[in-house]
Amino acid sequence: MTTLKPETIHTDRLTLLPLTVEHADEMAGVLSDPGLHTFIGGAPDTAEALRARYRRWVAGSPDPAEAWCNWVIELRDTAALTGTVQATVTADDRGACAEIAWVVGTPWQRRGIATEAVRGLVAWLRKPLEPPVHTVVAHIHPDHLASAAVAAAAALTPTDRWHDDEVRWQLDIG
């Protein structure tokens, strides 16, 4: 069982704020570029669809062995939301494994925001949590070089394992 809840995370330029339903309207604009779906498929959600999704995420996983931790990325100097990071933390016999993902809106890309946010998330996952996280993984499309660079900057390394046509990247914490 895991009762892990997202906490506010501060980095040099960013604040990772635990996601709320109220973030949906602004995030609909942040995530409105269809190009963000090149590697994951689908299309941008409307604010209404995001509100419904965020309600489910905030309510939490129905599986008591799994915690959904979701944040919006706020660029502090402008107070603008720029993207999201998330960790799905699953309890196991060794502690927990966290599967992470991220997306940064097109206007804020190429500024190091994703790298800084993911490093902040991984640092938070390294803290003494209950249960303790022993492994961090991300699944990245082999052609998504920007996401591969973000994962590498956060100390994840590619493995020879695949999931849904994506490479499993992994960091063993201990």
C-alpha positions as CSV (number, residue, x, y, z in Angstrom):
1,M,0.0,0.0,0.0
2,T,1.2,3.5,-0.7
3,T,-0.3,6.8,0.6
4,L,2.3,9.0,-1.2
5,K,1.0,12.5,-2.1
6,P,2.7,15.1,-4.2
7,E,4.3,18.0,-2.4
8,T,5.4,21.4,-3.8
9,I,8.9,21.1,-5.2
10,H,11.1,24.1,-5.7
11,T,14.0,24.2,-8.2
12,D,16.1,27.2,-9.3
13,R,13.5,28.7,-11.6
14,L,10.5,26.5,-11.2
15,T,7.8,25.5,-8.7
16,L,6.2,22.1,-9.2
17,L,2.7,22.6,-7.8
18,P,0.5,19.6,-7.0
19,L,-2.1,19.4,-9.7
20,T,-5.6,20.7,-9.0
21,V,-8.7,20.7,-11.2
22,E,-8.5,24.5,-11.3
23,H,-5.3,24.2,-13.3
24,A,-7.2,22.8,-16.3
25,D,-8.2,26.0,-18.0
26,E,-4.7,27.4,-18.1
27,M,-3.2,24.0,-19.0
28,A,-5.6,23.6,-21.9
29,G,-3.8,26.5,-23.5
30,V,-0.3,25.3,-22.5
31,L,-1.0,21.9,-24.1
32,S,-2.9,23.1,-27.1
33,D,-0.3,22.4,-29.8
34,P,-1.1,19.2,-31.7
35,G,2.6,18.8,-32.2
36,L,2.9,17.7,-28.6
37,H,1.1,14.5,-29.6
38,T,3.6,13.5,-32.3
39,F,5.1,10.7,-30.2
40,I,2.2,9.8,-27.9
41,G,-0.8,10.0,-30.3
42,G,-4.1,11.7,-29.7
43,A,-5.0,15.4,-29.9
44,P,-5.0,18.2,-27.4
45,D,-7.8,18.1,-24.8
46,T,-10.3,20.8,-24.3
47,A,-10.4,22.6,-20.9
48,E,-13.5,20.5,-20.1
49,A,-11.8,17.2,-20.9
50,L,-8.8,18.3,-18.9
51,R,-11.0,19.1,-15.9
52,A,-12.5,15.6,-16.1
53,R,-9.1,14.0,-16.3
54,Y,-7.7,16.1,-13.5
55,R,-10.6,15.2,-11.3
56,R,-9.8,11.5,-11.8
57,W,-6.1,12.1,-11.1
58,V,-6.7,14.2,-8.0
59,A,-9.1,11.6,-6.7
60,G,-6.2,9.1,-6.9
61,S,-5.7,5.6,-8.1
62,P,-8.4,3.1,-7.2
63,D,-5.5,0.6,-6.6
64,P,-4.1,1.0,-3.0
65,A,-0.7,-0.2,-4.1
66,E,-0.4,2.7,-6.6
67,A,-0.1,6.5,-6.1
68,W,-0.7,9.1,-8.8
69,C,1.5,12.1,-8.2
70,N,0.9,14.9,-10.7
71,W,2.3,18.4,-10.8
72,V,2.0,21.5,-13.0
73,I,5.3,23.3,-13.8
74,E,5.2,27.0,-12.9
75,L,7.9,29.3,-14.2
76,R,8.3,31.5,-11.1
77,D,9.5,34.7,-12.7
78,T,6.3,34.9,-14.8
79,A,3.9,32.8,-12.7
80,A,3.0,31.0,-16.0
81,L,2.2,27.3,-16.1
82,T,4.4,25.7,-18.7
83,G,3.8,22.0,-18.5
84,T,3.4,18.9,-16.3
85,V,5.4,16.2,-14.6
86,Q,4.0,13.0,-13.1
87,A,5.0,9.9,-11.2
88,T,3.0,6.8,-10.9
89,V,4.4,5.1,-7.8
90,T,3.7,1.4,-7.4
91,A,4.5,-0.5,-4.2
92,D,6.3,-3.8,-4.4
93,D,8.3,-6.1,-2.1
94,R,11.4,-3.8,-2.3
95,G,9.6,-0.5,-1.7
96,A,8.3,1.3,-4.7
97,C,8.9,1.9,-8.4
98,A,8.1,5.3,-9.9
99,E,7.2,5.6,-13.6
100,I,7.6,9.3,-14.6
101,A,6.5,11.4,-17.6
102,W,6.6,15.0,-18.5
103,V,5.4,17.5,-21.1
104,V,6.3,21.1,-21.6
105,G,4.2,23.4,-23.8
106,T,5.7,24.4,-27.1
107,P,6.3,28.1,-26.3
108,W,8.5,27.1,-23.3
109,Q,10.5,24.4,-25.0
110,R,14.3,24.6,-25.5
111,R,14.8,26.6,-22.2
112,G,15.8,23.7,-20.0
113,I,12.4,23.7,-18.2
114,A,11.7,20.0,-18.7
115,T,15.2,19.0,-17.6
116,E,15.0,21.2,-14.5
117,A,11.5,19.9,-13.7
118,V,12.4,16.2,-14.1
119,R,15.6,16.6,-12.1
120,G,13.5,18.2,-9.3
121,L,11.0,15.3,-9.5
122,V,13.8,12.7,-9.4
123,A,15.4,14.5,-6.4
124,W,12.0,14.4,-4.6
125,L,11.7,10.7,-5.4
126,R,15.1,10.1,-3.8
127,K,13.9,11.6,-0.5
128,P,12.9,9.3,2.3
129,L,9.4,8.5,1.1
130,E,7.0,5.8,2.3
131,P,7.4,3.4,0.7
132,P,10.9,4.2,-0.4
133,V,11.4,4.5,-4.2
134,H,14.1,2.1,-5.5
135,T,13.7,2.6,-9.2
136,V,12.6,5.4,-11.5
137,V,11.6,4.6,-15.1
138,A,10.4,6.5,-18.1
139,H,9.2,5.2,-21.5
140,I,10.5,7.2,-24.4
141,H,9.8,6.9,-28.1
142,P,13.2,6.1,-29.8
143,D,12.9,9.1,-32.1
144,H,12.0,11.6,-29.4
145,L,15.5,13.0,-28.9
146,A,14.5,15.9,-26.7
147,S,12.8,13.5,-24.1
148,A,15.8,11.2,-24.3
149,A,18.1,14.2,-23.5
150,V,15.8,15.1,-20.5
151,A,15.9,11.6,-19.2
152,A,19.7,11.4,-19.5
153,A,20.1,14.7,-17.7
154,A,18.1,13.3,-14.8
155,A,20.5,10.3,-14.7
156,L,18.2,7.7,-16.3
157,T,19.8,5.4,-18.8
158,P,18.2,3.5,-21.7
159,T,17.7,-0.2,-21.3
160,D,17.1,-3.0,-23.8
161,R,13.5,-3.3,-22.6
162,W,10.6,-1.9,-24.6
163,H,7.0,-1.1,-23.8
164,D,4.4,0.0,-26.4
165,D,7.1,0.8,-28.9
166,E,9.0,2.9,-26.4
167,V,12.4,2.3,-24.8
168,R,12.5,1.9,-21.1
169,W,14.9,4.3,-19.4
170,Q,15.8,3.6,-15.8
171,L,17.5,4.9,-12.7
172,D,18.2,2.6,-9.8
173,I,18.2,4.6,-6.6
174,G,19.3,1.9,-4.2
